[in-house]
Amino acid sequence: MKLVLFLVVFLFLLGDSQGNHTWYDSCNRLVGCGSFVPVGYPFWGGQWRPKECGYPHLKISCEDGLTPTIMIDGMEYVVLNINELDWVMRVARKDYYSQGVCLKTFANISLNWNEFRYTPITQNLTVLYGCKPPKSRVSEKFSCKIKGIARDTGYYVDGIVNPLEYHCNLSVVVPSLVDPVVGLTMVFQDGFQLNYTLQNQNDVVFCQTCEGAPSNGSCGYDNSRNRTVCLCPHGIEDIKCNIINSTAIPPTQAAEKKSSKHSKIGLIIGLCVGGGVVLVALTVGIIYFLRNRQFSEQDTTTEASSHPLQQLGQSFPTRPSPNSILEEASTLDLKLFDYKDLEKATDNFAENRELGEGAYTTVYYGKLSDGQEVAVKRFYQHNDKRMEQYMNEVSVLAHLRHKNVLVLYGCTPRTSKEILLVYEYISNGTLGDHLHGKVSQTSRLPWPLRAKIAVETAEGLYFLHQNGVIHRDVKTANILLDNNLQVKVADFGLAKPFPLDRSHVWTYPQGTPGYVDPVYFRHYRLTEKSDVYSFGVVLVELISSKEAVDVTRRGDDINLFSMALDRIQKGEMNELVDSSLRYDVDPTIKTSIDLVAQLAFRCLQVDAVMRPQMVEVLETLKEAQMLLTEYEASTSGTSGQ
C-alpha cells in the first residue's frame, strides 16, 4: 500500500515538474500565423506563447490560423509585418481592410501614446462621407449608401480637415503610408506604421543578458510585478539563468507554486518509511519517467509539425542568441582595435568630430596614433535591435574588396565597452551633399563627372550582386566621394545576403522612403531588382539635382520617382533636368542625359520584370559616358589641328 501511495505522489510530482518546464519552452518559441514572419519577445499569443511571454498590450491573435491581428485600445488591426530591429509594426484597420470604404459602423483611431506612436512616414488622410467634394481637393471619389446620410457620395483628402467646412455628414481619419499611396484600396491594404514602445528601455539589455550565453534563458513578463523576467529551465531569475535545482514556474504564480512545492516534499518524506520501498519506487519511477519523456517528445514533434511553417517545409523558428552575433564578428579576419585607442583618436567622441548621424549610430572622424585617418561608427549598444545591423556590416564588408566599396578596417572586440566599427575615411562628403545638400551651391558637378559617378556606383552595386549581396538602402546619402570624386558605396547595415540560385527572398521591407522598391514594399519579395529600382532614383537625382522626397513640391511630384516617370514619358525633360548641365546647349550632353533618363525610366518600373539587371544598367551607363569621351576626344583633336 505504501509503495502504491508513494508511486502516485512521485509520479504526480514528476508530471508537475515537467509541466512547469513549458513556461521556459513556450517562451523560447515564436508567434506565427500563416505566412506572417514569426516574432518573439515582447510579443505573445497565437498557438505557442502564453501571456507570461510578453507585454500585456502586445498580444498577437490568430483566430483563423492565417491572419494575425492585434487589439489596440478597442480597435482590431491586421498585422501586416513587424520589424523587430526598429520596433516598428505595419498594421491596417481590420474594418477598412476587410470591408472597404463602405462600413456599417464608423470610428476614429485612439492610441495610448505611451505604448504606440506613428512613425515619420505615416500620414493622416480624412475620408469624408455624405458630401460633394470641391474639385481642388478631390483625391478619389466613391459612392456609399449609408443609412442616415443625406448624400451617398464621398471622397478623401490629405491631412485632417473639418468636415463641416465641406458640408459633410461624417468623417473618419485614416492613417496611411506616405510612400507609396495609390487610391483608397491601397490605403486600406497597405496600412500604416506604428512604433511599439517598451515600458523599460533597459529590457533590451536585460533580454540580451538573459537569452545570451551562458544563460540561454527566455525573456518573459511578470504581470503581477509589471516587469520583464528571465525564464530558465529550473525556474525564474531576475537577471540570468543559474544552474540550481529548483522548479520552473510561471511568473504570476511564483509564490503559490513555491509553497505547494514544500508541502509536497514534506509528504514524500512522510511516506518514505523503508529504504527498500524507496529504492523500488525510484526504480519504477525512473522507468516511467524515461517512457513518459519519450512520449512527450513524440507529442511535441507532432504538435510542431502541424504549425503552418512546418507545412511550408521550413524548420520551426527558434530565437537566436543576441550575443552570438558578437561571437561571430570576433572570429572574422578583421583588425581588432582597442576601445581606448579609438576613444583617444576621436577626442572622446567629441561633437565637433561628428561626420554623420543615423537613427542608432553616429560616425566620427578619428586620427590614430600612427597618423592614419579613419571614420569610427559608434552603435548605441543599449539597443539590442542594432545587433543585426552591426553584424550585417561586418559580415558583408569583411570579405569584400572593391575600389568602389567602402573599406572596413576592423572593429572592437566583443568584450569591448561599446560596439565600434572602423572604416577608411572619405573626406569629400556624400553624393547627396554635392547634388542638393550643404556643398551643392559651390560644387555644381558637371554632367561628365555625374556620368562617371553613375558608372562607378553601378560597378560597386554590380560587384555586390555578383557576390550574393543586396544593399537594400541605395541612396545618394550612402554614396561617398573622395577628393578625386571616386565613388565609395557605404552603409551596409541593411544589406542582405542573397543566394545566387534563388530568384528572391522573403523579408520585411526596409530602406528609405522615396527609394524603396514598391513590389518589395507591398509583397516582401526582395530581389536584385530592388537595388536597381533604388539606383533608378539616384540616376534621376544625378539628372535633376532634386531630392528623392520633397514635400514642398506639389501632388505626385513630392516623390521624385513619380515626377521622373511623368516628365520622361511626356518628353518634358526641360522640367526635370538641372539647368546647369547645358542640356539645351550641348547636343552630346543632351544625348547622354536622354540615354540615362531612359535607363532610369526602365529602372523605376513597378513591374520588376521590366527592370534591367545591374549588369545591363552598367553597360548602358558606360555607353552614355563613352559618348562624352568620344566627343571630348574629337573636339580636342579638332582644336589641335
N, C-alpha and C positions, 0 to 999 in steps of 0.2 A: 504493500500500500504506500509506504514511504517512497519507494522507487518511482511509482506511478505519479505520485504527487510532485516529487522533485522534477521529474521529466516535464510535467505540464508547466511548472513555473519556469524551468530552464528554457524550454522552447518558446514560451511567451516572451521572456526577456530577450532571447535571441532574435525573434521576429521583430520586436520593438526596436532593438538596436539597428537592425538592417533598415527598418523603415525610416529611421532618423537620418540615415545617410542620403536619402532622396533630396533633402534640402540643399546639400552641397552639390549633388549630382545635377539636380534640376537647374540650379542657378549657373551651372557651367555650360548649359545648353543655351540656344538662341531662340528668339521669336521668329517664326517663319510662316507665311501664308502664301500658298500658290507660288507664283514667280517672284514674290516680294523678297528682296535681299535681306536675309536674316540679320537681326541685331541683338545685342546683349545689353548689359547694364548701361544706363539706368532704366531700360525698358523691361516690362514684364507682360505676361498674358499669353494668349494663344494656347496651344495644347501642352506646352512644355514648362513654362516658367510661372510659378505661383507668385503671389503678391510680395512674398519675402525677398524677391529677386530684383526689385526696382522701386523707383519713386512712385508714390500713390497716383499722381496725375499723369503718369506716362504708361498707361495700360493699352496694349495693342490687342484688339479683339479680332477673332477670325471665325465669325459665326457660320459662314457658308464654306469655310475651309479654303477659300480662294482670295477673298477681298479683305485686306487689313483695314481696320478703322480705329479711330481714337475719338473719345468723347472729351470735348473741351468746353467747360462752362455751359453744359446743357445742350451743345450742338454737336452733331456727329459729322466727322470728316473722314473721307477716304485717304489713307496714307499712300502716296504715290512713291515716295522713296525717302530714305533717311541717310544723311551724310554724317556719320559719326565723327569724322575728323573735325568738322566745323560746327557740330551741334546744330545742324540745320535739318528741318523736316520740310518736305514738299507735300502739301495736303490740298484737298479740294472739298468744298462743301458737298456733303452727300446728297442733299436735296437737289441742288442745281446739277450736280454731276450725273445723277440718275434720271431726273425728270425733265431737265432742260429749263428754259426760261419761264414756262407757264406753270408755276407752283400752285398747290392748293392752299398752303399757308405761307406767310412771309415773315421773315425775322432778320434783323441785322446782327452781325457778329459781336460778341462780347468776349474779351480776353482778360485773363488775370496777368497783368504786365510784370508781375513778379515771377511768373512761370514761363511766359512766352512773349516774344516780341517779333515784329516784322523785320525781315532782312532789308538791306538797302535797295534791292532790285524788286521789291514788292510795291505795287502802287494800288490805289483805290479807283474803282470805276463805280459810277452810280447807274443802276438800272431803274428807269422811270416807267411807270405804268399809267395808262389812262390819260394820255395827252397827245397832242400833235407836236412833234419836235420842230424847233426852229431849224431852218436849213443850215445855219452856220455851225451848229453843234452836233449834227447827226453823225453817229458812228455806224450804227446799224439799226434799222427799223424792223420791228417784229409785230406780230398780232397775237393777242391772247384774249379769250373771252372769259373774264373773271367776274364772278357774281359780286354785285355791288359797285363795280367800276363802270362809270358812265361811258367812257370811250374804250375801245378794245385795242388801240394801237399804243406802242411804246417804243423806247429806244434807250441807248446807254451813251454816257458821255464820260470823258476823262475827269478824274477827281471827284470830290464830294461837292454836290450842289444842293441848293434849296429847291425842293420840288414845287413849292408854291410860286417860285419865280416863273415857272413854265406852265403853271396851272395844271399840275399833275396830281392825281389822286393818291399815288403810292410811290415810294422809292425804297430801294434796297442797295446798300453799299456792298460791293463785292470786291475783295482783294484779288489782285491778279499779278502776273509777272510782266515786267516791263518789256522783256525781250525773250521770245517773240510773242506778240499778241495779234491774232488774225481772226476777228469776229468773235461773237459770243460763245459759239461752240468751243473754240479753243480756250477761251477764258475759263469756261467751266471745266473742261477736261484737263487743262494744264495745271490748274490750281494756282497756289502761291506758296511762298516760303515763310517759315517761322523758325526763329532761333528758340530752342528749348533751353532753359537755364537750370543750373544745379543750385540747390539751397546753400551748399557749401562748396566753393570753388576748390578747396583742398581735397575734395573727393577724388579728383583726378589723380593726384599724387598718392592718395590712400589706396585706390584701386590698383595702381601700378605696383605698390609695395605688396598688397595682398595677393595679387594674381601672378606676380613675377616669381622667379626662382630666388631662394629655395622654398618660399612659402607655398606657391602653387594653389592658392585658395580661390574662392569665388566671391565676388562682391555681392553683398545682399543689403537689405534695408530693414532696420528695426523700426516698425511702425509705432511701437509703444514709446520709443525714445526719440523718434524722428531723426534718425541718423544712419549713416552708412556703417555696415559692419563687415567683417571678414568671415565668410563661411568656410569651414575646414572639414576634412573627413572625420575629425574627432570632436568637433564642437564649433563654437563661435569664439572669435577673438576680436579685440578692439583694433588691432593693427595688422598682424600677420599670423600665419599658422605656425604653431609649435607642436612638436611631436610629444604628445602626452596621451595618457589612456583615459579619455573621457568620452562622453556620448554626444554625437551631433544632434542639435535641437534647433527648431525654428526660432528665430529671434523673438517673436511675440509670445513664446511660451516657455522662455528660459527658466523662470523661477519655478513654475508648476512642474516641469519635467525634472528639474534638479531634485525637488522634494520627493517626487514619485520614485526617482531612481534610488534614493537612500532607503526608502521603505521596502523596496523590492529586494535590495541587498540584505536587509535585515531578515526578510522572510527566508531567503536562501540559507543564511547561517542557522536559523532555527530548524530548518528541515534536514541540514547535513548532520545526521546523527552518527552514522557509521562510515568509516573510511572506505570500506569495500563497496558500500552502496554508492558513495560519491564517485568512486572510480568507474563503476559500471555505468552510472548515469552519464558521466562525462564522455565515456567511450561512445555510448549510444548517441549522445548529443552531437559529438563531432561528426559521426557518420551522417546524422540528419542534416547538420549544417552544410557539409560538403554536397550532399544531394540537393538540398534546398538552394544553395548558391548556383549550382549548375542549372536548375530550372529557372532561377531568377535571371541568369544571364541569357537563357534562351528567350524568356519573355521580353527582356529588354531589346534583344536583337529584332524580334518580331515587331515590337512596338515602333522601333526606329525605322524599320523598313517600310512602314506604312506612311511615313512622312512624305509630303509632296516632293521634297528634294531627292529622296531616295528613289521615287518613281521616275525622276528625270535622269537617274543614273549617276547622281552626284553623291559624294560621301557626306555623312551628316556633319553639319558645321560645328566646330568647337572653337572657342575663343583662344587666339594665340597669346602668348605671354608678352606683355609690352617690353619687358627687359630683354627679350630675345632679340629685339631689333638692335639694341646697342651691342649685345653679344656678337651678332653677325658683323656689324660695322667694324668692330675692333679687329676682326680677322682678315679684313681686306688689305690689299697691298697699297697702303697709303702711309704717308708720314704722320706720325703721332706728335702733335705739338703740346707743349706744356701750357697749362692754362695761365699760369703766372706770366709766362713769356708773352702770350697774346694780350693779356691784360696790360702789360707794360707797353707793348707795341701800339696799342690803341689809346694810350694815355688814360687808362682805366675806363675805357669805353666812353670817352668824352663826347659831349653833344656836338662839338664842332668837328668831330671826326666822322659823323654820320654821312653815309653815301646814299642811303635809301632806307625806306621802312615799309614793311608789309603788315598784314594783319597779325602775324605771330612771330615775325622776325625783324631784326634791324641789321643792316650791313654797315660796317665801319672801315675806314681807311686805317691801315696799320703799317708800321715800318719795323721790321725785325732787327735784331741786334747786328746782323751782318749787312744791313742796309737794304735788304730786299723789300720792295713794296708789295703789300698783299691787301686783299679785301676779306674781312672777317665777318661771317654771318653768325649772328647770335640768336639762338632759339629761346623762346620763353619756356624753360624746362618745366615749370609748374603745369604746363598744359600738355597732358599726355596725348592729346589728339594730334600733336605735331610730330609724334614719333615716326609715323609713316612717311610724312613729307621729308623728314631728315633721312630716313633710310632710302627713299627714292633717289635723292640727290647723290648719296654716297654710292649706292649700288650701280647707278647708271654711269656716273662720271668716273668712277674708279677704274673702269675697264675700257673707256672710250677716249681716243685721242684724235682730234681733227683740228685743222687750222681755223675752222670757223665754229668751234665749240669751246666754251669756256673751260679752262683747265682747273681741276680741283687738285690742290697740292696735298691736302690732308685734313685731319680733324683731331679733336681732343680725345683722349681715351674714354672708355665707357665709365671709368671710375672718377672722371673729372667733375669739378664743381658744376659746370654748365656744359651744354652742348654747343660746340663751336665748329664751324667749317671754314677752311682757309682756301681761298681762290687766288688766281692771278688777278692783279689789279689792272682794271681798264679805266683809263683816265678821262676819256672823251665823252662820257655820258651815254645815254640811250638814243636809239633812232627817233623815238618819240620826242625827246628833248630837242632834236635838230629840226623836226618837221613842224611841231606845233607846241613845243614846250619852252623851257627857260632860255634856250640859246637860239631859238628859231629865227629871231629877228636879225641876228648877226651871222648865222650860219648860211641860210639860203642855199642849200645844196643844189647845184645844177643837175639837169637830168642825166648826163653821163655818169655822174657819181651815184645817183639814185639807182640807175640801172645796174651798176657794179654791186651796190649793196643788196639789191634784189637777187642777183646771181649768187652771191656768197651766202646769203641766208638760205636760199634754196639748196645750195650744196651741203650746208650743215644739216638741214632737215632730211635731205635725201640720205646722207650718211647715217643718221639716226634710224630711219626706216629700214635701211639695209641691215642694220644691226638689231632689229626687232624692238625698237623703242618708239613710242608715240609721245610727243612732247605734251600735248593737251592744253598748253597755255601759250600758244604762239601769238605774240603781240609786239608792237613797237617798243613797249617798255621792257621787254625781255630780249631785245636785240641790242647788244652793246657795240660801241665803236671805239677803236683805239685811235692813237694820234695819227695813224695813216689811213683812218676811216675803214679799217678792215673789220669785218663783222665777227662777233663772238655771240653765238646763241647761248642764252643763260637761263637760269631759274628752272631747275628740273624737279621741283617739289611735287608737281602733279604728274610727272612722267609715268608712263605705263608700259611695262614690258609687254611685248606683243608677239605671240607665237607666229613664226613666218608661215606655218602651214595652215593658218586659220584665216577666215575672211573677216571676222570681227570678234570682239569680246563684249560681254555684258558688264556694265559698271555704271554707278550713278554719275550723273553729269557733273563735271567740274570745269572751271575755266572762268573767263572774264566776260561780263555782258558786252555784247557788240561783236564778239569774236567766236562765240560758241556755235558749233555745227547744229542746226535745228533738228536734224534727224537724231543725233546723239542726245540733244536736249530733251526730246519728246519720248524717244523709244529706247534710250540707254544702250544703243548699239554704237560702240566705239570702233572706228576703223582708221586706217592711214588717211582716208579722205577727210577725216575730221580736222587733221592738221592742214590739209590742202584748203579747206574752207577758211580756216583762220588766217592762213597766209594770203588768201584772196583779199581779205580785209586789209592786210598790211600793204598789198600791192596798190589798192585804191588810196591808201594813206600816202604812199610814195607819189602817186599821180596828183593828188589833190591838196596835200598838206593839211587835211582836215582830220579831226579826231573821230574815232570809231563811234562814239556816242556823244552827242552834244544837244542838251535839252533846249538850247537857245534857237536851234533850227526848228522849222515848222513841220508838223504832221509826220509823214513817213520818213522825212529827211533827217529826223532825230538819229536814226540808225544809218550809218554810212553805207552799209551793205545794201540797204533798200534804196537809198539815194543813187548809188552807183548803178544798180541794175536798171533803174528807171532812166537815167541820163544816157547810159551806154546803149540801151535798147532803142531809145528815141533819137540817137545820134546827136544829142545835145552836149557834146563833150566840153564846149566852152564853159558850161555851168559847173563842170566838175574839175577840170584841170587847173592847177596852180598857175596864176597869170605870170609868175616869174620864170616859168620853164620855157618860154619862147615857142609855145605850141603853134601859134598863128604866124610866127615869123620864120621859123626854120623847118622846111619840108621834111628833112631827115628826122629831126626830133619828133615831128608830128607823126610820122610813120611808125617810129619806135614806140611812142606812147600809145598809139592806137593798137599796136600789136599787144602790148602789155595789158591794155584795158580789155581787149577781147579775151585774153587769158584770164584776167580777174573775173570777168563775167562768167566764164565756164567754171572757175573755182567756186563761185558763190551760188551755184545751182542747188536748189533744195533737194533734188533727187541726186543722191551721192553717186549713182551710176554714171551720171552725166559729167561728173568732175574728172579731170585728168589725174593720173598718178603723178607723184612728185618728180619722177624722172622726166616725164613729158613737160612738166612745169619748168624744170631746169633747162631743158633743151630749147624751149620757146624763149626763155629769158636770155639765153646765150645768143639766140638769133637776133633778138632786139638789141642786145649790146653790140653784136657784130656789125649791125647796120651803122651804128655810130662810129665804130672803129674804122670801118672801110671809108666812111665819109671823111673822117678826120685825116686819114692817110692820103686820100685823093686830093683833099684840099691843101694839105701841106706840100704834096708833090707838085701841084699846080703852081703854088706860090713860090716854090723853089726854082722853077723854070723861069 
